[in-house]
C-alpha cells in the first residue's frame, strides 16, 4: 500500500500559503505458518510561507513489524486479524525557520503492540490511458483534459485498530489490495485509489 497526499492552502489577504506533502509506503507479508512481517516508512512535510518569514517541518521514519495473523467469522463476513509487534523504529523530525538554525526534535512514540481488524471492501480503482492499456470491458470510461480515465472494482482488506493505539504519522486505516498494490491519494474530497507498483 502506498499513501500520498498534497495540498496547498492560501491565506486570506495574500498573507501567505501552506503546502503539505506526504508519501508513505506500507508493506505486509502474510506467511503460510500464520506469521507476518512488514514495515511502514514515509516522509511528511509542511512548508509555511508568511509575509516576513517561512518555516519548514519534515518527518522521516521507518517502522518494522513482526507478529501473527488469523481469520475469524463466517465465510460471508470473514475478518482478517493482524497482531503486530514493533521490532524497530527510526525517525527524525526537523524544523527550519528563516534566520534560525535547523532544529531536530523527538518523534512521537508508536505503540509496541497493535491489533488491526480487516474487512473485505470493494474499492473503486482509477486508471489513466498510458499507464494501462485503457478502458477494459466492465469498466466505465471518460475523458478529462484529453486523458482517458477508467474505473474498475477490486477487493481490498480495509484494516483499522481494534483499540486505542499510537501510530504517529502512519495512517490509522490501511487499505491493502488482495490482488494488486493500491495507492491511496488523500484529500479534502475523500480518498481516491489507483494501482501502484509493489
matplotlib code that plots the C-alpha trace (Angstrom):
import matplotlib.pyplot as plt

x = [0.0, 1.2, -0.5, 0.2, -1.2, -0.6, -2.5, -2.0, -3.8, -3.7, -4.3, -6.8, -5.5, -2.4, -0.8, 0.9, 0.4, 0.7, 1.9, 1.6, 3.0, 3.0, 4.4, 4.1, 4.6, 3.2, 4.3, 2.9, 3.8, 1.4, 3.2, 1.7, 2.5, 0.4, 3.3, 3.7, 6.4, 6.0, 7.1, 5.8, 8.1, 7.4, 8.1, 5.7, 6.5, 4.9, 6.0, 4.6, 5.2, 4.4, 4.9, 8.2, 9.5, 8.9, 9.1, 9.7, 8.9, 9.8, 9.4, 11.0, 10.6, 10.6, 8.9, 9.4, 6.8, 6.5, 3.6, 0.8, -2.4, -5.6, -9.1, -12.4, -16.1, -18.3, -17.1, -19.6, -18.2, -14.7, -12.3, -8.5, -6.9, -3.3, -1.4, 1.6, 4.7, 7.0, 10.6, 12.4, 11.7, 13.9, 12.5, 13.8, 11.9, 13.5, 12.2, 13.7, 12.8, 14.1, 17.1, 17.2, 19.4, 17.7, 16.2, 15.8, 13.1, 12.0, 9.3, 6.1, 6.1, 4.5, 2.6, 4.7, 1.7, -1.1, -4.0, -5.8, -9.1, -9.6, -12.8, -13.2, -14.3, -14.9, -12.6, -13.1, -9.7, -8.9, -6.6, -5.5, -4.6, -0.9, -0.4, -2.6, -3.9, -7.0, -10.6, -11.5, -14.8, -16.8, -15.3, -16.6, -14.5, -14.4, -12.1, -10.6, -8.4, -7.8, -6.7, -8.8, -9.7, -11.4, -12.6, -12.7, -13.7, -11.2, -11.4, -9.2, -8.7, -9.6, -7.8, -8.3, -7.1, -9.3, -8.4, -6.5, -3.0, -0.4, 0.9, 2.4, 2.1, 1.4, -2.2, -4.5, -6.5, -4.6, -6.2, -4.4, -5.3, -5.9, -4.7, -2.8, -0.9, -3.1, -2.1, -4.4, -4.5, -5.8, -7.5, -10.4, -12.7, -12.0, -9.6, -9.0, -7.4, -5.0, -2.8, 0.8, 4.0, 4.5]
y = [0.0, 3.5, 6.6, 10.0, 13.5, 17.0, 20.2, 23.9, 26.4, 30.2, 32.5, 35.3, 38.7, 37.2, 36.8, 33.6, 30.0, 26.5, 23.4, 19.9, 16.7, 13.0, 9.9, 6.7, 3.0, 0.1, -3.5, -6.6, -10.3, -12.9, -16.3, -19.7, -20.6, -17.7, -15.4, -12.0, -9.4, -5.9, -2.3, 1.2, 4.1, 7.6, 11.3, 14.1, 17.8, 21.2, 24.5, 27.7, 30.9, 34.2, 37.8, 38.1, 34.6, 30.9, 27.6, 24.0, 20.9, 17.4, 13.9, 10.8, 7.3, 3.6, 1.1, -2.7, -5.2, -8.9, -10.8, -13.2, -13.2, -15.2, -15.1, -15.2, -15.1, -16.8, -17.1, -14.4, -11.9, -13.2, -10.8, -10.8, -10.0, -8.8, -8.8, -6.6, -6.3, -3.3, -4.6, -1.4, 2.3, 5.0, 8.5, 12.1, 15.4, 18.6, 22.2, 25.1, 28.8, 31.8, 33.2, 30.3, 27.3, 24.0, 22.2, 18.5, 17.2, 13.7, 11.9, 10.8, 7.2, 4.3, 1.5, -1.6, -3.8, -3.1, -5.2, -4.4, -5.9, -6.1, -6.4, -7.1, -4.0, -3.3, -0.4, 1.8, 2.0, 4.7, 4.3, 6.5, 5.7, 5.4, 3.9, 1.0, -0.4, 1.7, 1.0, -2.7, -4.5, -4.0, -0.5, 3.0, 5.4, 9.1, 11.9, 14.5, 17.2, 14.9, 11.9, 8.8, 7.6, 4.3, 2.8, -0.8, -2.5, -4.5, -6.4, -5.0, -5.5, -2.4, -2.6, -0.4, -0.6, -2.5, -0.3, 2.9, 2.9, 5.4, 5.4, 8.9, 9.9, 6.4, 6.2, 4.6, 2.9, 0.5, -0.4, -3.5, -4.8, -8.5, -8.9, -5.6, -2.9, 0.1, 3.7, 5.9, 9.6, 11.6, 15.0, 17.0, 15.3, 11.9, 9.1, 8.1, 4.8, 3.9, 0.9, 1.1, -0.9, -3.5]
z = [0.0, -0.8, 0.7, -0.8, -0.1, -1.2, -0.6, -0.9, 1.3, 0.5, 3.4, 3.1, 2.1, 0.4, 3.8, 3.0, 2.0, 3.4, 1.5, 2.9, 1.4, 2.4, 0.8, 2.9, 1.9, 3.9, 3.1, 4.7, 4.1, 5.4, 5.7, 5.5, 9.1, 10.4, 11.0, 9.4, 8.6, 7.5, 7.6, 7.1, 6.0, 4.8, 4.8, 5.6, 5.2, 5.7, 4.2, 5.7, 3.8, 5.6, 4.8, 6.7, 7.2, 6.3, 8.1, 7.0, 9.0, 7.9, 9.4, 8.0, 9.6, 9.2, 11.5, 11.1, 12.4, 13.1, 14.5, 13.6, 11.5, 11.6, 10.2, 12.1, 11.4, 8.8, 5.2, 4.1, 6.6, 7.1, 9.1, 8.9, 12.2, 12.4, 15.7, 15.1, 17.3, 16.8, 16.2, 15.4, 14.8, 13.2, 13.0, 12.6, 12.7, 11.6, 11.7, 9.8, 10.0, 8.2, 10.1, 12.7, 12.8, 11.9, 15.0, 15.5, 17.8, 19.0, 17.1, 18.9, 20.3, 18.4, 20.3, 20.7, 20.0, 17.6, 16.6, 13.3, 12.2, 8.4, 6.5, 2.8, 0.8, -2.8, -3.8, -6.9, -8.6, -11.1, -14.1, -16.9, -20.5, -21.0, -17.5, -18.6, -21.8, -21.4, -20.5, -20.5, -20.6, -17.5, -16.7, -17.1, -19.1, -19.6, -20.7, -18.6, -20.1, -23.1, -21.0, -20.9, -17.5, -16.4, -13.2, -12.0, -8.8, -6.7, -3.4, -0.7, 3.0, 5.0, 8.3, 11.4, 15.0, 17.4, 20.3, 21.2, 19.7, 18.8, 15.2, 15.0, 11.3, 9.9, 8.6, 11.1, 8.3, 5.9, 2.6, 1.3, -2.2, -2.4, -5.9, -6.6, -4.8, -4.1, -3.8, -1.7, -2.5, 0.4, 0.2, 1.3, -1.2, 0.4, -0.6, -4.2, -5.2, -8.0, -8.7, -7.6, -8.2, -5.4]

ax = plt.figure().add_subplot(projection="3d")
ax.plot(x, y, z, "-o")
ax.set_aspect("equal")
plt.show()
